[in-house]
Amino acid sequence: MSSEPATPRPGGGRGLRLAGLIISLLALGILLRSVDLAASARLACQADLRFLLACLAVIATQVALRSARWRLLLPRRSNGNRVALRRIPAPLLAGYLGNAVLPARLGEPVRAYLVARREGVDAIESFGSVVVERIVDMVTLALVAWVAAMGIGAPEWLVRAMGIVAAGGLVLIAVMLTVGLGPFATLARRFMGWMPGGDRLEMVAGWIESLARGVDRPSRSPAVVVAVIISAACWLLDMLTFWLVARSIGVEMTLPAALLVAAVTVLGTAIPSAPGYIGTFELAAATTAQALGVGADASLALAVLAHAVCVLPAAIAGAVALVTMDVRLGRLAADAASASRTAAGR
């Protein structure tokens, strides 16, 4: 895997990295003020490896399901055939690695570009499939977490937060499946035309229109329903992962509570952070676990172990995938950024 940096996107990749680093340091500072670090470390070191190894099987199942889902949402190849399922996991895992080590979740455009280049599918529609996938993922996660939060009598702020995210996401999906994003992209371009900004705003308007074209593929609409079902299954597996990690350190946690911790943690990784979601992952997981009655020291141990189990195996598999495909992450990120600029100019 290359250590070559990705070409900064307009707006400043350095600024994103600096902001992410500051947020991660703040998150760690907030978290470490309220725990006994030595006690948390002892709990983590004494974890039952049988439960952690079981997590690997759960994560492998998730990768298989997410590969099948992405295949459904991807456009067909130029010859009219679908991309073979066996060709999906490697780019997917490469994207996971990119999300872990690049700023602003750049692994998503990297995997979209990689599939477009390898399989001969339309690049804009490939990126659109990733956007649809992420929207479906977040909406499904918020829905199941909202149900879980109400079922276990979680703190009101958790119930409201999940409800707001779920409601907003459902509205967005309804818009995508009915009128589409195209009309909103046209309005955005007109609005930006009234503002000073010149070429920069023109490029932003081009990105918005390219995104709308990629998302608004009519033949993708029926697959969204299946994607929601697969996403729900994946989040239940994520719940199982957090539950197994909790069991490994002797924490008794119900499955709905584990789902809620997983949901808030995943949503927390959307916040800019240092590579690998360091700090934001731990703060979200530990804070939610404490809100559900887990002790502070055990919450931190749970967060650190869950972070390692959720990120490291996928990142290592992504590095292996890059080697097998004979590609370099830094070059992929630079090419994907270049492709996005070209698409914006269409």
N, C-alpha and C positions, 0 to 999 in steps of 0.2 A: 504494500500500500504506500502510495506516494505521500510525502509530507508537503508537497507543493500546495501553496495556498490557492483558494478559489479567487477568481477575479471578482473584485468588489462590485456589488450591484449599485445602481444609482441610489444615492441616499447615504452611501458610506458603510461598507462592511466593517471598517474599523470602529465606527461609532456603535454598531450593533454589538460587536464583541466587547467593547469597553462597557457599554450599558449592561450587558449580560453578566460580566465579571462583577460589577458593582452590586447588582441585584443578588447574585449568588453569595457574595460576602455578607451583605446585609441579612439575608435569610439565615445563613449559618450563625451569624452573631446573635440574632433573635432566638434561634433554637438552642444554642449552647448556653445561654444565660440561665436556663431553667432546668438543666439536667446535670446529673453526675456522669461525666463522660467516662470515667473509669468503670462505673457500674454498668453502663450501657455496653462498653467494650467487652466486659466479662460475659454478659448475657449473649452477645453476638458470637463470641468465641466458643461458647458452650452449646451452640445450636446443634440440634439433632440432624445430621447430614442426610438421613433417610428422607426426611420431609423436603429438604432442599433439592435432593436428586429427583424426587417426584415432580418438583416444579419444572424440571427440564422437559419431561414428557408432556406436561401441560403446555409449555411454550411451543414445543414442536407441533403440537396439534393446532395451536393458534396460527402458526405460520402456514400450515396447510390450508386452513379455512380462509385466511386472509388472501392467500394466493388464488383460491377458487373465486373469491368475491371480486378481486381486482380483474380477473380474466373476464368475468361477466360484464364489467363496466368498461373495459377497454374497447376501442374501435376494432373492427376487423382489419386484417391485413389487406394489402392492395389486391391480392388474388381472391378476396372474398371469404377466406377461411379465418377462423378464430386462432389466436395465438395458442399454441399448445400449452397445456397446464404445466408440463415439466419445465417450460422455459420461464415461468413466472417467479419461482422462489428466489433465484439468484439475484435478479434486479431488485426484488422486494427487500432482501436482506442487505444489499448494498445501500439501499435507501435508509434502512435502519441505522447502519453505520454512519452514514452522512448526517442523519439527525443528531447522532450522539457527539460528533466531533466538529461539525460545521455550525456556524451561527444561523439563527432564524429558520431552523428546520429545513435547511437547504437540501436535505436528503430526499425530500418529496419531489422537487423538480429534477433532481439528479436521476431518480429511478424512472420518472416519466420520460426523460430524454433518452435514457439508456434503452428502454423498451422500444421507443420509436426508432432508434438507430438500429437496433438488432433485428427487429421484426418487421420493419417497413410499414409501420402504422403512422397515421397523421400525428405530428408532434403536438399540435394544439389540442386535438381531441384526447391524446394520451395524457397531457397535463390536466385537461378537464376531468378525466376519469379519476385522477388523484384528488382533485378538489371535491368532486361528488362523494368519493369514498370518505374523505375526512369529515364532510358535513354529516353524512349518514352515521358515521362513527360517533361523533359528538352528540348528535340528537338522540341516538339510541342509548348511549351511555347515560345522558342526563335523565331520560325517561325511566330506565330501570333503577337508577340511583334515587330518583324522586320517589318511586314506589317503595324502595327499600327504606328510605329515610322516614317516610310516613309510617311504615309498618313497624319499625322499632322505636318510634317516638324520639327520633333524633332532635338535636337542638333546632330551634326555629330557623336560625340563619342558614343551616344546611338545607332544610326542606325548601325554604324560599329560593335559595341560590339554584338548586337543582331544578325547581319548577320554572324559574325565569329562563334558564338556559334551554330547557326542554321546549317551552312555549315558543321562544324565539326561533329555535331550530325547526320546529314543525311548520312555522309560518314560512321560513326560507325554503324548505322542501316543497311546500304547497306552491309557492311562486315558481320554483324551478320546473315543476311538473305541469304547470298550467301556462302562464304567460312567458315563462323563461326569463333569463337575465338580460336578453338583448335590449328590450326597451329601456331598462335602467342604465345600460351602458351608453345608449344614445343620449339620454338625459344628462349623464355625467359628462360626456364630451361637450355638449352644448353649454353646460354650466362652466366647465373649465375654459371654454372659449371666451367667456366674459371676464376671465381673471388674468392678471399679469403673470407671466411665468414662462412664456415662449416654448422652446423646445422641450423643456423638462415636463411641463404639463401635457404637451402633445404626446410624449412618450408614455406618461401615466395613462392617458386616455386610450392609447393604443393597447396597453396591457389589459385594461378593463374590457375592451371590446374583444380582444383575443380570448380572454378568460370566458367571456359570455359565449363566444362561438364554441369553445371547447366543452362547456357545461351543457349547452342547449341542444345536444345531439338527440333528436327525437327517438331513435331506436334504443336509447339507453333507458328510457323511462320505465318500461316493464321490469328491467333488471334491478331497479332501485328497491322494489318490494322484497325481492330475494336478498338483496344486500342488507336490508334492515334485519332480516331474520338471522343471517350469518353474523352480523355485527352483534346482535343480542347474545348469540352463542359464544362469541369471542369474549365478550365482557363477563359472561358467567365463568369462563375459564380464567379470566383475570382475577375475578373474585376468589376462585379456588387457589390461585397462586398466593395471594395475600393471606388466605386462611392457612395454607400449608406453612408459610413463613412464620405466622403467628404461633402455630402449633410447635414449630421447631424450637422456639425459645420458651415454651410452656405458657403462652398467653392463650386463655380461653376466649375465643371470639366467635360470634355467630356468623353464619354465611352472609346474611344481609348486612351486618356491620362490616365485614370484610369487603363486600361490594361497595359500600359507601366510602371506605378508606381508599380503595382502588380508584373510584370515580373522581374524588376530589384531587387525588395525586396526579392522575392523568390530565385533568383539566389544568392543574397547576403547572405542568410542564409546557403549557402554551406561553407562559411568561418568559421573556428573554432571560437567559441565564448563561453561565459558563458552560463549556462543552460537557455533554453527558448529563445535563440538568442538575449539576451539583448544587446543593443548597435548596433550590426550589422544590425538588422532589422530596427531600428529607423534611422540609418545613411543612409541606402540605400533608404528607403521610403522618408525621408525628403529631401535628396539631389536631388532625381529624381523629386519630386514634385516642388521643387524650380526651377529646370532647365526648367520646363514646365510653370513657371510663377506664382506659388503659393507663397505667402509671407512666410518668414522664420518661424514666430511664428505659423501660421496656418499649415505649413508643419509638424512641430514637433507635434502639437496636432493631426493631421491626422495620423501620424506614430504611436503615442502611442495608440490611440483608435483602429486603425487597428490591431496593435499587440495584444491588449487585446481581440478583437473580434475573431481574427483568431486562437489564441493559447489557451486561457483559456477554452472555451467551449469544444474543442476537448480533452484537457488534463483532464478536469473534467470527461468527458464521458469515457476516457480511464481508469481513476481510478475506476469508477463504474464497467467497464467491467472486470477489474482485480478481483474485489470483487466477481462479479457474477461467474467468472470462478474459483475462489478460488486459485489464483496464486499470487505470489509476484514478483514485478518487479526486485528487486535485484537478487533473485534466478534465474529468467528467463535469465537475462543478463549473469550471471555466467555460466549457463548451455549452453546458446547459444555460448559463447566464447569457452567453452570446446568442444562443437560439431564441431566448426570451426577448432579447432586444430586437432581433430580426422579425419575430412574430409581431411585436408591437408596431413595427413600421409598415405592416401590410395594409 
